[in-house]
């Protein structure tokens, strides 16, 4: 099925990027270009090769969501939340077309899972903290709005007294440090190219309005996922 239809405009555009790898591009990070370069190296520069990772990422997202929900609420909840995800039309489109969103969603959810594992191991430091920062960074390199997952993490930690103690421990700062490393390639590339990504925002409209709009959408999405987790964290640790 992946090879039966022509590439969509965005897919063809990203494939052209994959033929000329760079630390960043005028409107996006390098994540999708590197993913397509890897898949086309294995399966050829054709529709199947370009789209190879789209169903793989969709399957990985479903598995992560199942294990995460099972860990929090049980196997039955995990099964139903995966079913709900997979009957969502937009998710199924993303499982067929290879765009930045497939990478963005996968890395966002993977970072959620490792962040939770880091909290489970707290106050002992665990490798889940820097891994969470790396996953958010990979998401950022795929879609810049993934950086707002850091805001979601702060919204989980700040309200609960027990979780606020993470601000005085090294784990959270190893997360932020690892994420900061991932921002270096696009920042350096933009510095060498007259900050073209910011100029595109200006060209599309007032950059402040664009940023506020993106932030609002990201926070609404983040809150819908992380706010129940925040309440669960508070309930779980309230008596500790």
C-alpha positions in Angstrom: 0.0 0.0 0.0 2.9 2.4 0.7 4.1 2.1 -2.8 0.7 2.3 -4.6 0.2 6.1 -4.6 2.4 9.0 -5.6 4.2 11.0 -3.0 2.3 14.0 -1.5 3.8 17.4 -1.9 5.3 17.5 1.6 6.8 14.0 1.2 8.4 14.9 -2.1 9.7 18.1 -0.5 11.2 16.3 2.4 12.7 13.7 0.1 14.5 16.5 -1.7 16.0 17.6 1.6 17.1 14.0 2.3 19.2 14.2 -0.8 21.0 17.2 0.6 21.5 16.5 4.3 22.0 19.6 6.5 21.8 20.5 10.3 18.5 22.3 9.6 16.4 23.6 6.8 14.6 26.9 6.2 11.4 25.9 8.0 12.1 22.6 9.8 14.7 20.6 11.6 16.7 17.8 10.0 14.8 14.9 11.6 12.6 13.9 8.7 15.3 14.3 6.1 17.7 12.0 8.0 14.9 9.4 8.5 14.1 9.4 4.8 17.8 9.2 3.9 18.1 6.1 6.1 15.0 4.4 4.7 15.7 5.2 1.0 19.3 3.9 1.5 17.8 0.6 2.5 14.8 0.4 0.2 15.5 2.7 -2.7 14.4 6.2 -3.7 10.8 5.2 -4.3 7.4 5.6 -2.6 8.0 2.6 -0.3 11.5 3.7 0.6 10.3 7.3 1.5 7.3 6.0 3.6 8.9 3.0 5.2 9.2 4.6 8.7 5.6 6.0 8.8 3.9 2.6 9.8 6.9 1.7 11.9 6.6 4.9 13.9 2.8 4.5 14.2 3.3 0.9 15.5 5.9 2.2 17.9 3.6 5.0 19.1 0.8 2.5 19.7 3.1 0.1 21.7 4.5 2.9 23.8 1.0 4.2 24.6 -0.1 0.7 25.6 2.8 0.1 27.9 2.5 3.6 29.4 -1.3 3.3 30.0 -0.9 -0.3 31.4 1.8 0.9 33.8 -0.5 3.7 35.1 -4.0 2.1 34.9 -3.8 -1.5 33.9 -3.8 -3.6 30.8 -7.5 -3.0 30.0 -7.0 0.7 29.9 -3.9 0.3 27.8 -5.8 -1.8 25.2 -8.7 0.7 25.0 -6.6 3.8 24.6 -4.6 2.1 21.8 -7.9 1.2 20.1 -9.1 4.8 20.4 -5.8 6.1 19.0 -5.9 3.7 16.0 -9.5 4.5 15.0 -8.6 8.2 14.8 -8.5 9.2 11.1 -5.6 11.7 11.4 -3.5 9.0 13.1 -4.1 6.6 10.3 -3.2 9.2 7.7 0.1 9.7 9.6 0.7 5.9 9.6 0.7 6.1 5.8 2.3 9.4 4.8 5.8 10.2 6.0 5.8 13.7 7.4 7.3 15.4 10.4 4.2 14.6 12.5 4.9 10.9 12.7 8.3 11.6 14.2 7.0 14.3 16.4 4.2 12.2 18.0 6.5 9.2 18.5 9.2 11.2 20.3 6.7 13.2 22.3 5.1 10.0 23.7 8.5 8.3 24.2 9.6 11.2 26.3 6.4 11.1 28.3 7.1 7.4 29.1 10.7 7.9 30.1 9.8 11.0 32.2 7.4 8.9 34.2 10.0 6.2 34.7 12.4 8.8 35.9 9.8 9.9 38.5 9.2 6.4 39.6 13.0 6.1 40.4 13.1 9.4 42.2 14.8 10.5 44.4 17.5 8.2 43.0 19.0 9.5 39.8 18.4 7.4 36.8 19.4 7.4 33.1 15.7 8.1 32.3 16.3 11.8 33.0 18.9 12.5 30.3 17.1 10.0 28.0 13.9 12.1 28.3 15.9 15.2 27.3 17.4 13.4 24.3 13.9 12.2 23.1 12.5 15.7 23.5 15.5 16.9 21.5 15.0 14.4 18.8 11.3 15.5 18.6 12.5 19.2 18.4 14.8 18.3 15.5 11.7 16.8 13.8 9.2 19.5 14.7 10.2 22.6 16.6 7.0 22.8 18.6 8.1 19.6 20.5 10.2 21.9 22.6 6.9 22.9 24.4 6.9 19.4 26.0 9.3 21.0 28.5 6.5 23.3 29.5 4.3 20.2 30.0 7.0 18.6 32.3 7.1 21.8 34.4 3.3 21.7 34.7 3.5 18.2 36.1 6.3 19.0 38.6 5.4 22.5 39.9 1.9 22.0 41.5 2.7 18.9 43.7 5.0 19.6 46.7 6.6 16.1 46.5 7.4 16.6 42.8 8.7 20.1 43.2 11.7 18.6 44.9 12.9 17.6 41.5 13.9 21.2 41.0 16.7 20.7 43.6 17.9 17.4 42.1 20.3 16.8 39.2 17.9 14.7 37.1 15.8 17.6 35.7 18.9 19.6 34.8 20.5 16.6 33.0 17.2 16.5 31.0 17.5 20.2 30.1 21.2 19.9 29.3 20.6 17.0 26.9 17.8 18.9 25.2 20.0 22.0 24.9 22.7 20.0 23.1 20.1 19.0 20.5 19.2 22.6 19.8 22.8 23.4 18.7 22.7 22.2 15.1 19.6 24.2 14.0 20.8 27.3 15.9 24.2 27.2 14.3 22.7 26.6 10.9 20.3 29.5 11.3 23.1 31.8 12.5 24.9 31.0 9.3 21.8 31.6 7.2 20.6 35.0 8.4 18.1 33.3 10.9 15.9 32.3 8.0 13.5 30.3 10.1 12.6 33.4 12.2 12.3 35.4 9.0 9.8 32.9 7.6 7.7 33.5 10.7 7.8 37.2 10.1 6.9 36.7 6.4 3.9 34.5 7.4 2.7 37.1 9.8 3.7 38.9 13.0 6.1 36.4 14.7 4.7 37.2 18.1 1.2 36.2 17.0 2.5 33.0 15.4 4.4 32.1 18.5 1.5 32.7 20.8 -0.8 30.7 18.5 1.7 27.8 18.4 2.2 28.0 22.2 -1.6 28.0 22.8 -2.1 24.9 20.6 0.8 23.1 22.1 -0.3 23.8 25.7 -3.9 22.7 25.0 -2.5 19.4 23.6 0.0 19.0 26.4 -2.5 19.8 29.1 -5.0 17.2 27.8 -2.3 14.5 28.2 -0.2 15.7 31.1 -2.9 17.1 33.4 -4.4 13.7 34.3 -0.9 12.4 34.9 -0.2 15.4 37.1 -3.3 14.5 39.2 -2.3 10.9 39.3 1.3 11.8 40.4 -0.2 14.0 43.2 -2.6 11.3 44.3 0.2 8.7 44.3 2.7 10.7 46.2 0.4 12.7 48.5 0.7 10.3 51.4 4.4 9.7 50.9 
